[in-house]
């Protein structure tokens, strides 16, 4: 394991990156494109080591690792690489007649030196996908992967250090001391993915330097199922989204809101799907992952009320595994509803009218995601219009973040800002608005002394 970075080392690294940015090298589109090509090549070269690291950190199978981490990162690189030149090109806009004769246009500029702080649950993807946007926009970047996923962080460090000059892109490993040292620096942009508590600290630190931020956090994302839903398919897709990565997903369905009249039937379908996907002994299933560490294992176990468990509930501290669990007859006052679960527990609550479900969700902090299973088009439109959340799916879970064509981000306590595809490029770019005024004509109406002619011309142009 490399030695932890000292504050002086971090300070010097930021200075080194600022000098590199000021050299102007990153302003060249061809330079950025080559950087993305090099990153893609390095990821492919180290794919086996990535798989091994993700298995050691989180117990992820190679298939899940590619589906949820490596493959998604490669897809993002390909998409951004294809479109970035057009995104970076100046865009001409209409000029008001009062500014005749002029040309107005928007031009994109990188922020400069940016910091990306990533979490442990999808340690490769959530570190490198924001980096793709930062590179495409022309920034220098320091990556701070999570200390809770050390094997993957080490592979990321290897990929970056062997591919890029640290004056351009660098990795700082470590824990709280390194996080603090980094946040004490003056960056031009900070991109953070993680929990709300640390997110507040990031925003507080950034405010001291008036540094803009993106905060990608989480929250208790509801899954609403009404009686018109295709219950069998809804159960299948809910089980996939809930127990993927052992529930350690920021957009995992946190709890189920099910219409009372179909609750019992739906729970049986959920149980059948759990067995179908993970087997009768999920703790023995090598393709079923584990909780990241003992601290989180103990926290999640503390949320399980065995008196309300109707399925699962088994745990193994030696492997840090918790079986897919369903808890019925849950109330808002239960511990499992008091925080984001971030684990394989599905609390079940009921409603008798969709307005009741709407009120329940709206009475709580805005979630990062919402999932609605219904065949009722009116209900679909109503929930989308009247409930505030980051993003989500109708009749599915999770998959809304698996596209580069749409931005992904939270709202309120679940985050601010968005990324993926063009949104990533825009997040790491500042858009300059420029008016290029000709010198062969100069309309007199804006200059003093003001006359009746000034007023007449102003009223002619500005109305």
N, C-alpha and C positions, 0 to 999 in steps of 0.2 A: 504494500500500500504506500503511495507517495506521501511525503510529509505534508502536514496541513499548512496552508498558506498563512503567512503572517500579514498583519495589517499593512506593514511597509511594502511587502511584496504586492499586495492587492493595489495599493496606491500607485506603485510604479507601473503595474500592469495597465491600469486605467490611463495613466499618462502616455504609455507606449501606444496604446490603441488610439488615443486622441491624436497623437502625432501621425500615425498611419492614416487615419481618416483625413486629416488636414492635407496629406500628400495628394489627395484627389483620386487615388487609384480605384476606389470603390464606386466612383461616379460613372465609370465606363460600363456599359451594359454587357459587353463581351466578357469583362472581368467577372461580373456577377454570374453570368451564365456558366462560365467555366467553373466557378466555385460550386454551383449546384451540381454540375456534372461530376465534379470530384467527390462531393459528398455522397452522391448516389453510388458511385463506384466503390467508395469505402464501405458503405453500409452493406452492399452485396458481398464484398470481400470478407467482411467480418460477421456474416449472417450466422454462421455456426456458433461463434462465440456469443453473439447476442442471444441466441436461443438458450444456450447453456446458462448465461447470466440471469435471464428472466426466469428460468426454471429454478435456479438456486434462490433467487430473491422472493419469488411469488408462486413457485410451483406451476408455472404456465407450460402447457404443452407446446411443441413446436408449431402445431397448427394454429392454436390460439395466438401464439406470439406473432405469427405472420399476419393473421387476420386482423388483429387489434393493434399491432405496433409496427412491425417492419413493413408490411405491405401497405398500410395506410400512409406511412411516411414516404415510401417510394412513390406512391400514387400522387401525393401532394407535390413532391419534387417535380414529377413529370408534368403535372398540370400547370404549376407556376412557371416552370422553365418554358413551356410552350407559349404562355400569354404575357409574360412579364415585359417584353419589349413594347407591346401595344399599351400596357398599363402605364409605362414610364414615359411614353410620348406626350408632348405638349398637346393640350386640347383647346382648340379655338372656341370661343363662345361669342354670343351676340353682344355688341357694344351699344349702350343707350345713345340715342340721337344727340343728346346734350353733350356727349363726348366726341362728336365728330371733329376731326377725322382721326380714328384710333383703331388699334387692333387689341382685342382683349383675349387673354388665354390663361389657362391653368397649367402650372408646371410642378412636377413632383420632386421633392428634395428629401434625402434621408435625414433622419434626426441627428445621427452621429455615432456616439458610443452607447450601446444599449445593454441592459441587463435582463437576462431571462432566467427566472427562478422556477424550477419544475418540481412536481411531486413524485411520490414513489409508486403510485398505483398503476400508472402506465408510463414507466420511467423513461423509455426510449421515445415513444411517440410524443409525449407532452413536453419533452425537451427539444426534440429536433424539428417538429412541425412549426413551432413559432420561429425557430432559427431559419427555416426556409423563407419565411416572409421577411425576416430581418436582412438576410442576404439579398433577396430579390430587390428590396428597397434601397440597398446600397450602404448599409450600416456596418460598423464593426460591432463585435458582440462578445460578451462574457456570459458563459453558461454556468449556472449553479444547480447541478442535479441534487437530488435528495440523498441525505446520508442514510436514510432508512432502506435504500436499495443499493447497497455498496457495490455489488457485482456489476450491475448494469451501469452504474456511474463510472466504474473503472473502464468498462468497454467504451463508453461515450468519450471518456478522456483519451483513450487510445486512438479512437477514430478521428477525433478533432486534432489532437497533437500531431498525428502522422499525416494529416491532410492539409492543415493550414498553419501559417505563421501565427504565433500567439499574439502578435501585434494586431492581427486581423480578427481571429476568432480563438477564444481560449476557454478552458474549463477550470473552474475552481471547485475542488471537492472540500468536504468538511461539514460541520454542523452549525450550531447556533453562533459560535464565535465568528465563523466565516460569513454567515448571513449578516450579522451585525456589521462586520467590517465592510462588506460590500454595500450595504444600505447607507453607510456613513459617507460613501463616495458620491460625487456629483455625476450622475448619468444623464443622458439626454432623453432616455425613455426607459421605463421599467415594465416588464411583462411578467406577471406572477400568476401561477396556477397553484391552488392549495386551499387550505381551510380559511374560514372567515376570521378567526382570531389572528392568525399571522397576516392575513390580508389587510386587516386594520393597521397593523404595525407597519407594513410596507407603505400604505397610503400616508400614514403619519410621517414616516421618514422622508418620503418623496416630497411631501408638502414643504419641508424645510428648504428644499432647493427649487420649489415650483416645478418639479419633474412630472411630466404626464405619465399616467399609468394605465395599464389594462389589468383588471383583476378577474380571473376565471376561478370561481369558487363552486359552491354546491348548494346544499339545502335539502329539504325533505320533498323530493319530487313525487307527486301523487300519480297513481294509475287508477283511472275511473272506468268502471265497467258497468254498463246498464243492461237491462233485460233484452234489448234488441241485438246485442252483440253476438257475433259468431263465437260462442263460448269456448268451444274446443280449440279454435285457432288462437283466440285471445289468451287462453291458458298456456299454450305452447310458446307464444311470443313473450308473454310476461315472464315465464320461467327462464327463457333465454336471457332476457335483459336483466332480470333481478339477480340471478346467480352467476352470471358471467364474471370471471375474475373474483369469485367468492363474494360478490356484492360490493367489491371495492372499486366502484365506478362512480364518478361524480354525477352522472346522469342516470344511474340505476333507479328503477322504480323503488321509492323508499317505502311506500305503504300502499295498500289496496283499498280503494273506496268502491264497494260493490253494492249493487241494488239488492235490497234485502230478500226479495222474492227468488233470486237466483243464486244466493250466496252458497248454500250447501252444495248444490250441483257444481258450482264453479270450483269450490275448494277441492272436491273430489277429482276434477279434471286437472287442477294444478298438481295434486299429489301424483296422479298418473304420469304427468309429463316429467316431474322430477325423477321418478323411477326410470322412465324411459331414457332420459338424457344422462343420468348419473349413476343408475343402477340401484339395487336394493341396499348396497353397502357403500355409499358415496365416499366415506372416509378411506376406503380401500382403493378407490378409483384414482389411478395415477394421472389421469387427464384432468382431474378436479384439483384446483390449486389450493393454496394455503393463505392464512392471514399473515401479513407482512412481518409481525414481531409479537413478542409476548405481551407487550403493553396493550396493543390493540386487540389481541386475542382476549385478554382479561376484560377489557372494556366491553367488547361485544357480548361475551358470556354474561356479563352483568346486566345486559338488557333482556336476556331471555327469562321469561316467567314460565317456569315449567307447568304451572297450573293452567296456563293458556295455550301451551303447545299442543297442536293437533297433528303435527307431522314433523319428523326430524328431531332436532334438539340435541343430537349426540355431538360430543366434542372429544378431541384428542390433543392434550397439551403437548405431548411429545412431538407431534408433527405440526402443531398449530393449525389443525383443521377443525372446521365447524360444519356440520352437515347442513344442507339446505333445510331451512326451518320455516314452518308456518304457524303463526299465533292467531287464534280466533278470539272473538269477544273482547277485542282491545278497545280501550277508552283513551281519549286525549290526555288523560292524567297519567297513563302508564309511562314508565321510564323509557320504553322503546319509542314513544312519540315525543320525547323531550329533546332529542338531538338527532342529527343525521346519523343513520345506522352505520353505513359504510361497511356492511357485512351481510352474510347470507340469512337474514331474518326478514320474513314478510309478515308485517302486522295487517290484520284484516279488520276494517271498519265498514259500517253499512250506512246506506241512505235509502229513503223511500221516494224521494223526488229529486230530480237533477238540480233544482234550485238549492236544495239542502247541501249537495256536494259542492256546488259553486260557492256557497257561503262558507263552508268549512275551509276550502282552500284559500279563499280571499281573506279570511280572518288570520292567516298566518303569513310569515315572511315570504316574499315572492320566490318560488322555487326555480332552480336552473332548468328543469324540464317538467313537462306534463304529458301524460299519455292517456288518450281517450279511446275506449273501445265502444263503438255504437254504430248502428246502421241508420240512425236517425239524422238526416242531413241538417235539420233545424237545430238539433242539439249540438252538432259539430260547430255550426256557425256561431251559435250563442256562446259556447264555452270559449272559442277562439277570440271572440269580441269582448267578453266580459271578465275574463280571468287573466291576470298578469303573470307571465312566466317567461323564461329565457327562450325556449324553443321546445319542440317535441314532435310527437307523431299522432296521427289518427289511425287506429287499428294496427299499431305496431309499437315497438320500443327501441330505444337506443340509436336507430339507424340514421336519424336526422343529422348526426354529426359526421357521418361517414361519406360526405360529399364535399368536394372543393368548390362546388357551384353556389353554396350558401354559406353565409357567415355563421359562426357558432359563438354564443356568449350568453351571459346572464343579465339579470336586471335587479336593481335593488340590492338586497343582501346576498344574492347569488352571483353578483359580479357587475362589471362594467366593461364596455368595449367588446369587440368581436374579432375573430380571425378565421382562417381557412380560405384558400384561394385568393381571390382579389381582395377580400377583406383583410387578409394578412399583409398584403402589399400596402394597402391604405393605412393600416394600423401603424406600420413602421415608417410611414412617409408623412411629410408635411406638405400640404398642397398650397403652393404660392399662387395668389391671384395677381396677375400682371396686366396693366394697361400700357401699351406702347403708343404714345401720342405723337402724331406727326408735327412737324415744325413749320409747314407751309401755310397753316391756317390756325388762328387763335381767336376763338369767339370771345367777345368782350363782356358777356353778361355776368360773369362771376366776379369781376373786378370792381372795386370802389374807385370813384364815388358812384353810388347807385343812383340810377335815373329811372324815369318812366320806361325808357327803352329796355333797361335791364329787367325790370319787372315784367314787361310784356314778353320778352324772350323767354324768361324763366317759366312763365305760365304757359307758354307755347310748348316748351319741351318737357316740363315736369307736371304731368297731370295723369 
